[in-house]
Amino acid sequence: MRKYHDTEWGIPQHAQGVLFEYIVLDSFQAGLSWATILKKRENFRKAFDSFDPAKIAKYDNKKVEALLKNAGIIRHRGKIEATIGNAKVFLEIQKEFGGFDSYLWQWVGNTPKQNSWKTEKSIPAKTELSDLVSYDLKKRGFRFFGSTICYAFMQGAGLVNDHVVFCFRWREVQRKR
């Protein structure tokens, strides 16, 4: 958890593959701890073809059944099937906007939102913005991506800087924007 926080969480992200990885991991995290997901991250990477949305979009029932038998990942049929559907929508959005990052970053005017939380308890689980993004993605066909999951994704991908102001990463992330 510390390594993820200190090196990755909140860094503005534009790489298509990394953004899709975050979508998959955040979707699987629903109802579970982030620590559980991070422990299984490499297993997810292997099981889901390094989070390649073009490959995942082609998964069939045989692949779903194989994933359901993979003890290294979260074996939840709904989340697995949502990942396949989300990969298809992700590819459609890439085509429509010239990249998923173009679609995503428009929501924040292409600049990360800098918050100034003094305590972790001050950080919201969702916001009006995550409500809007989640709603739009759901309209496009995303599943397992409600406002709370969407906000966690936005935090991880650096659309919002939710490090508390006393955290050494707050200023570092602010400079990376």
C-alpha positions in Angstrom: 0.0 0.0 0.0 2.8 2.4 0.9 4.7 1.8 -2.4 1.5 2.4 -4.4 0.7 5.6 -2.4 4.3 6.9 -2.6 4.9 6.2 -6.3 1.7 5.8 -8.2 -1.5 7.0 -6.6 -2.6 10.4 -7.8 -0.1 10.9 -10.6 -1.8 12.3 -13.7 -2.1 9.4 -16.0 -2.7 9.4 -19.8 -1.4 6.0 -20.9 -4.3 4.1 -22.3 -3.3 0.7 -20.9 -2.7 2.1 -17.4 -6.1 3.8 -17.5 -7.8 0.6 -18.5 -5.9 -1.3 -15.8 -7.1 1.2 -13.2 -10.7 0.8 -14.5 -10.5 -3.0 -14.1 -8.9 -3.0 -10.7 -11.2 -0.3 -9.3 -14.2 -2.2 -10.7 -13.1 -5.5 -9.0 -12.4 -3.6 -5.8 -16.1 -2.9 -5.3 -17.0 -4.3 -1.9 -13.4 -5.3 -1.1 -10.3 -3.5 0.3 -7.8 -1.9 -2.0 -5.1 -3.9 -0.2 -6.7 -7.1 -1.4 -6.7 -5.9 -5.0 -3.1 -4.7 -4.9 -2.0 -8.1 -3.5 -3.6 -9.8 -6.5 -2.6 -7.2 -9.1 0.0 -9.3 -10.8 -2.4 -12.2 -11.0 -5.0 -9.9 -12.6 -2.3 -8.7 -15.1 -1.6 -12.3 -16.1 -5.2 -13.4 -16.2 -6.4 -10.4 -18.2 -3.7 -10.2 -20.9 -1.8 -7.3 -19.3 -5.1 -5.3 -19.3 -5.2 -5.1 -23.1 -8.7 -3.9 -23.8 -8.6 -5.2 -27.5 -7.8 -8.7 -26.3 -10.3 -8.6 -23.4 -13.1 -7.4 -25.6 -12.8 -10.7 -27.5 -13.1 -12.9 -24.5 -15.7 -15.7 -24.9 -17.6 -17.9 -22.4 -14.7 -20.4 -22.4 -12.4 -17.6 -21.2 -15.0 -16.4 -18.6 -15.2 -20.0 -17.2 -11.4 -20.2 -17.0 -11.2 -16.9 -15.1 -13.9 -18.1 -12.7 -11.5 -21.0 -11.9 -8.5 -18.7 -11.3 -7.9 -18.5 -7.6 -5.4 -15.7 -8.1 -8.0 -13.1 -9.0 -11.4 -12.2 -7.6 -13.8 -14.8 -9.1 -17.0 -12.8 -9.6 -18.9 -13.6 -12.8 -20.6 -10.2 -12.9 -17.3 -8.3 -12.5 -15.6 -10.5 -15.1 -18.4 -10.0 -17.6 -18.4 -6.3 -16.8 -14.7 -6.1 -17.6 -15.3 -7.6 -21.0 -18.1 -5.2 -21.7 -16.2 -2.3 -20.3 -13.3 -3.2 -22.6 -15.6 -2.9 -25.6 -16.9 0.5 -24.5 -13.4 1.7 -23.7 -12.4 0.9 -27.3 -15.5 2.7 -28.6 -14.6 5.8 -26.5 -11.0 5.6 -27.8 -12.2 5.7 -31.3 -14.7 8.5 -30.7 -12.4 10.8 -28.8 -9.0 9.8 -30.3 -8.0 8.2 -27.0 -9.7 7.4 -23.7 -7.5 10.0 -22.0 -9.0 12.7 -24.2 -12.5 11.7 -23.1 -11.5 11.4 -19.5 -9.4 14.5 -19.0 -12.0 16.8 -20.7 -14.1 16.4 -17.5 -11.4 18.4 -15.5 -10.5 20.8 -18.3 -7.3 18.8 -18.9 -5.9 19.9 -15.6 -6.0 17.9 -12.4 -8.3 19.3 -9.7 -6.2 20.3 -6.7 -8.0 19.6 -3.4 -6.7 20.8 0.0 -7.9 18.2 2.5 -6.5 18.5 5.9 -7.5 15.1 7.1 -8.2 11.8 5.4 -11.7 11.8 6.9 -12.4 15.0 4.9 -11.9 13.3 1.6 -15.3 12.4 0.0 -16.2 9.0 -1.3 -17.7 10.5 -4.4 -18.4 14.0 -5.8 -20.8 15.7 -8.2 -18.1 15.3 -10.9 -17.7 11.5 -10.2 -21.5 11.3 -10.4 -21.4 12.9 -13.9 -18.6 10.9 -15.2 -20.0 7.6 -13.8 -23.4 8.5 -15.3 -22.0 9.2 -18.7 -19.9 6.0 -18.7 -22.9 3.9 -17.6 -24.9 5.5 -20.5 -22.2 4.3 -22.8 -22.4 0.8 -21.3 -19.9 0.6 -18.4 -20.9 -1.6 -15.5 -19.5 -1.9 -12.0 -18.5 1.7 -12.2 -20.7 3.7 -9.9 -19.8 7.1 -8.6 -17.8 5.8 -5.6 -15.7 3.5 -7.8 -15.4 6.3 -10.4 -14.1 8.7 -7.8 -11.5 6.1 -6.6 -10.5 5.8 -10.2 -10.2 9.5 -10.7 -8.0 9.8 -7.5 -5.7 7.0 -8.7 -5.4 8.3 -12.2 -4.6 11.8 -10.9 -7.7 13.7 -12.2 -8.0 14.9 -8.6 -5.2 15.4 -6.1 -6.6 14.0 -2.9 -3.4 13.6 -0.9 -3.9 15.5 2.3 -2.0 18.8 2.4 0.4 17.5 5.1 1.3 14.4 3.0 4.7 14.8 1.2 3.0 13.6 -2.0 0.5 16.5 -2.1 3.0 19.0 -3.3 4.9 16.5 -5.5 1.7 15.5 -7.3 0.6 19.2 -7.6 3.9 19.9 -9.4 3.4 16.9 -11.8 0.3 18.4 -13.3 
